[in-house]
Amino acid sequence: MGTEDISKRLAKESGIEEGKEELLGVENMIKVVDLEREVRGLKEYIEEKDKKLNEKEKVIDEKDMKLIEKDKEIERLKARLKSK
């Protein structure tokens, strides 16, 4: 059974003429390619957002460390004042 036979059988079963039936397959392939491109674009977009998020998290972590250091310094100075 060749592809021509399959196309004729599908056209007969679906009620769509053979030429249009063949075009549907091409349309579907084009849709698949378009969807693959869209998915690839979304993946790149997500990867870029992840990079930016990671950079922002690093900045936040650095600021948190500075705050912890400042809190320790404040506690040290308070203890020093109490001892006087």
WOQUI-V517182 format. One record per run of one state. SS is the DSSP state (a for helix, b for strand, c for the rest). FROM is the first residue (numbers start at 1). LEN is the number of residues. If there is no record, write none. Layout:
ss:SS from:FROM len:LEN
ss:SS from:FROM len:LEN
This chain:
ss:c from:1 len:2
ss:a from:3 len:12
ss:c from:15 len:3
ss:a from:18 len:66
ss:c from:84 len:1
